[in-house]
Amino acid sequence: MSNDPLVLILMYFILPLWLIAGFADWGCHRRSHIESTSGPKESILHFLQFGEVGLALLAALFLEINAGLIAFMIFIFLVHEATALWDVNYAVGTREVTPFEQHIHSFLEMIPLIAIICVSALHWEQFKAIFGMGEESARFALAWKADPLPISYILTLMAAVLLMVVLPYTEELIRGLRARHVRNDD
């Protein structure tokens, strides 16, 4: 594993902060009774955003970082931003979105950007190569990391994602589906 401070910041600060912000956002949704206001549609938008960022995260965890992967991460970031705008636009029309929740959203939107900036700094020549600059040619091949992250880190991160994101947001979706079912039965 690299002892590069930027790698360590990504692994032990940025990713945990993203998980904490995601869990806090779920707490805001629960407090606002999302199941009886915006319902499962908003929960599905949350899963869509998680899937978008999760796809880029998995790629960065397991694949060699090159121009193609950095460009993919930037594209996913832009898609995530569009989905986040769609989500918030829908949510504010159906439930109260508090200033605290909006502040958490700012973390959820900026953490992926910060991660991309860090990854780009770590692989500066490949980042520049996206734009035809620098001394290296842009590489786009998919390849497993030559120096993979420690399995203990990957397993711990995946367990944290499961406990702090997947299970809470699944619970949110189930609550919304049950509430919709009860309303439809009335």
Secondary structure, 3 states (H helix, E strand, C coil): CCCCHHHHHHHHHHHHHHHHHHHHHHHHHHHCCHHHCCHHHHHHHHHHHHHHHHHHHHHHHHECCCHHHHHHHHHHHHHHHHHHHHHHHHHHCCCCCCHHHHHHHHHHHHHHHHHHHHHHHHCHHHHHHHCCCCCCCCCCCCCECCCCCCHHHHHHHHHHHHHHHHHHHHHHHHHHHHHHHHHHHC
